[in-house]
């Protein structure tokens, strides 16, 4: 008959330590999974990746100041032009903008916060225009699951100093991004629209 050898106190202590260590690892993994799931849920519920709030963009443009919002009313003819630029129907009667008046020969320093559809969801874009040129175009909120490369400076800097031609087109070619065709198109349309709206404001 084979005798049963009692484990030593040292062996028991080591086994207890290993069990506790494994339990701690499991609990940490569960906690991490729970936090990740909550963050993913919150992200999916909001459906919104905020880069910068509109008010922050406006404050950045005007060096800490936020001018009173102005309203540009659109006539029927105006809405037709806007629809041509956006390539879809436009029903809004007015568009808000922010401006800082500069010497007359330089026109008006304006900021536009505009939304345009990407593939499935709207993209919020801020555009700063001065001297009839785009100073800065920035994606403020990107809600699509793909194509978010358009948020980055390497892409948006292509719009810097862009102007509008007589045909309401940009005076330059904007390089596309594979997998983000509709997002690129959305930003390009907003750039054209902001320049046209700025031109209309300056003509008043």
C-alpha positions in Angstrom: 0.0 0.0 0.0 1.4 3.3 -1.1 1.4 5.9 1.7 0.1 9.4 1.2 2.8 12.1 1.7 1.5 15.2 3.4 2.5 18.4 1.6 4.8 20.6 3.5 3.7 24.0 4.9 6.0 25.7 2.4 4.3 23.9 -0.5 0.8 24.8 0.8 1.8 28.4 1.1 3.2 28.5 -2.4 0.0 26.9 -3.8 -2.2 29.5 -2.0 0.0 32.3 -3.4 -0.4 31.0 -6.9 -4.2 30.6 -6.5 -4.4 34.2 -5.2 -2.2 35.5 -8.0 -4.4 33.8 -10.7 -7.5 35.1 -9.0 -6.1 38.7 -9.1 -5.2 38.3 -12.8 -8.7 37.1 -13.6 -10.3 40.0 -11.7 -8.1 42.5 -13.3 -9.0 41.1 -16.8 -12.7 41.3 -16.0 -12.4 44.8 -14.7 -10.5 45.9 -17.8 -13.1 44.3 -20.1 -15.9 46.0 -18.2 -14.3 49.4 -18.5 -13.5 48.9 -22.2 -17.1 47.7 -22.8 -18.5 50.8 -21.1 -16.3 53.1 -23.1 -17.2 51.4 -26.3 -20.9 51.6 -25.4 -20.7 55.3 -24.6 -18.8 55.9 -27.9 -21.4 53.9 -29.9 -24.4 55.6 -28.1 -23.0 59.1 -28.8 -21.9 58.2 -32.2 -19.6 61.1 -32.1 -15.9 61.6 -32.0 -15.4 65.2 -30.9 -12.1 66.8 -32.0 -12.9 70.3 -30.9 -16.1 72.0 -29.8 -17.4 74.8 -32.1 -17.0 77.4 -29.4 -13.3 76.4 -28.9 -12.6 76.7 -32.6 -14.2 80.1 -32.8 -12.3 81.3 -29.7 -9.1 79.9 -31.3 -9.7 81.9 -34.5 -10.4 85.2 -32.8 -7.6 84.9 -30.2 -9.9 84.2 -27.2 -12.8 86.4 -28.2 -16.2 85.1 -29.4 -17.9 87.7 -31.6 -21.7 87.8 -31.6 -23.1 85.3 -34.0 -24.5 86.8 -37.2 -27.2 85.4 -39.5 -27.1 85.2 -43.3 -30.6 84.8 -44.8 -30.8 82.9 -48.0 -33.0 83.7 -50.9 -34.5 81.1 -53.2 -31.8 81.8 -55.7 -29.1 81.4 -53.0 -30.5 78.0 -51.9 -30.3 76.9 -55.5 -26.6 77.7 -55.6 -26.0 76.1 -52.3 -27.8 73.0 -53.5 -25.5 72.9 -56.6 -22.4 73.1 -54.4 -23.6 70.4 -52.0 -25.1 68.3 -54.7 -28.3 67.8 -52.8 -31.4 69.8 -51.7 -30.9 72.5 -49.1 -33.9 73.6 -47.1 -32.5 76.0 -44.5 -33.5 79.6 -44.7 -30.5 81.0 -42.8 -27.0 80.1 -41.7 -25.1 81.4 -38.7 -21.6 82.7 -38.8 -19.1 84.7 -36.8 -17.1 87.6 -38.1 -14.4 90.0 -37.1 -14.5 93.2 -39.2 -11.1 94.2 -40.6 -10.1 97.2 -42.8 -12.4 97.4 -45.8 -9.7 96.5 -48.4 -9.3 93.1 -46.6 -13.0 92.3 -46.3 -14.3 90.4 -43.3 -12.7 87.7 -41.2 -15.4 85.0 -41.0 -15.9 81.6 -39.3 -18.5 79.0 -40.5 -19.5 75.9 -38.6 -21.2 73.6 -41.1 -22.4 70.0 -41.2 -22.3 67.8 -44.3 -23.0 64.1 -44.7 -20.2 61.6 -45.1 -21.1 58.1 -46.0 -23.8 57.6 -43.3 -23.4 60.3 -40.7 -22.8 64.1 -40.7 -19.4 65.6 -40.3 -19.1 68.9 -38.4 -16.5 71.2 -40.0 -15.2 74.6 -38.9 -13.9 76.9 -41.6 -12.0 80.2 -41.0 -11.8 82.6 -44.0 -9.8 85.8 -44.4 -9.2 87.9 -47.5 -11.4 85.5 -49.5 -9.1 82.6 -48.7 -9.4 79.6 -46.4 -7.0 80.1 -43.4 -8.0 76.9 -41.7 -10.4 74.1 -42.2 -10.8 71.7 -39.3 -13.0 68.6 -38.6 -14.7 69.3 -35.3 -16.7 66.1 -35.0 -16.3 62.9 -37.1 -19.0 60.3 -36.6 -18.2 57.7 -39.3 -16.6 54.4 -38.4 -14.1 54.6 -41.3 -12.3 57.3 -43.2 -11.2 59.4 -40.2 -7.9 60.3 -41.9 -9.7 63.4 -43.1 -9.4 64.7 -39.5 -5.7 65.0 -39.7 -3.6 68.1 -40.6 -1.8 66.3 -43.4 -5.1 66.2 -45.3 -6.9 69.4 -44.2 -3.8 71.6 -44.9 -4.5 71.1 -48.6 -7.4 73.6 -48.1 -5.1 76.4 -46.7 -5.2 79.5 -48.9 -7.8 77.9 -51.2 -10.1 80.4 -53.1 -13.2 80.1 -55.2 -13.3 80.2 -59.0 -16.0 81.9 -61.0 -17.7 78.5 -61.3 -17.8 78.1 -57.5 -15.1 75.4 -57.6 -11.9 75.4 -55.5 -8.8 76.8 -57.3 -6.9 73.6 -56.6 -7.1 69.8 -56.6 -7.6 68.1 -53.3 -6.0 64.7 -53.1 -8.3 61.9 -52.0 -7.8 59.2 -49.4 -8.5 55.5 -50.2 -11.6 54.4 -48.2 -12.7 57.9 -47.4 -14.0 59.1 -50.7 -17.3 60.4 -49.4 -15.7 62.1 -46.4 -13.2 63.8 -48.7 -16.0 64.9 -50.9 -17.9 66.3 -47.9 -15.0 68.4 -46.7 -14.4 69.7 -50.3 -18.1 70.7 -50.6 -18.0 72.5 -47.3 -14.9 74.4 -48.2 -16.6 75.6 -51.4 -19.8 76.5 -49.6 -18.0 78.5 -46.9 -16.0 80.4 -49.5 -19.2 81.2 -51.4 -21.1 82.3 -48.2 -18.1 84.4 -47.2 -18.2 86.1 -50.6 -21.9 86.8 -50.2 -21.3 88.3 -46.8 -18.6 90.6 -48.1 -20.8 91.7 -50.9 -23.4 93.0 -48.5 
